[in-house]
Amino acid sequence: EGTTNTTSCIREKSNRVSSTVATSKGRRCTASVKAWGSSPNDIYAVSVSGTLHYDGNAWTKLPGAQGGSVWGSSRDNVFLSGSGQPGKILHYNGKDWNLVDIPVESLGQLWGSSPNNIFAIGPKYSILRYDGTTWTTMRPSDNLGIVDIWTSSPTNAYAIRPGNIISHYDGVSWTSEVFPSVLQFYGVWGTSERDVFLVGFDKSGIGVIFHYDGTAWTSMPAGNPRLLSGVWGRSAHDVFAVGQQGTAVVGSSNATATATPQASASVTSTPTATGTTGPTGSPTITPTGGAGTSVPATGTSTSVPTGFPSDGTPGPNPTP
């Protein structure tokens, strides 16, 4: 099975330019899309226009399903956050779609690692977790919005906060790390607690990629792509990042490859030095607070990074 739940865009025409990377051309992309699939014959795509399902032959629109996010643990266990009804989401059991109650009005991004471990972005700075039976609401005390979320187990989850703040859940509490203020992150994905990728951009608008090996975050070379807004992979050695104007980056924890947003783009691979993350000399970033600064229940709010509204909510999501 392969899964993905990253923001990308639908364009009128697509041109496959290599065995691993497809770039797009045609009308300028305007719709943000969430996608997930259990196999090549079972793929969902969700946008504000509705939800589509691909069965290997054709795309069909699911009646009643609206925008939001989609994630599943298998073909017979799929969640859609956009039900169109307050306090409910949609669940597919392999035969029927049913409305499921949730303890908040609505959910945004969904991501899970198993049927008993699903995280979701909720309203008013909240995070929700599903244990297979019950949805539980978590509310970090810093009152900052949540941009993206990813989990590999009940004791390992990451949430991107507005700008340069990354929060980690260890199964008990959330702790936050503050990266240099010149960075802004939009996507997180990994394979385990010792293999996590962050993507975003720096103050000049150039895409950045960081990798966590269980000890430290390390900057990875990416060939100076445009702003990166989503990341997903099939394994630690097959990772994709996407960004503005069709930009795609392909790599792994010990090798990177880039593709330019042109129909004739080629893919090249540049292995890094053995046993290192990134090339020799790549800086290891130590966020403020070291391995993570706990956010106390009554702690003060973290200052909002430059470029975001004072209420802590993120600005407009970049359009790849």
Summary of the structure (lengths in Angstrom):
residues: 320
radius of gyration: 18.9
end to end distance: 25.9
largest distance: 54.4
contacts: 1045
relative contact order: 0.13
helix: 1%
strand: 48%
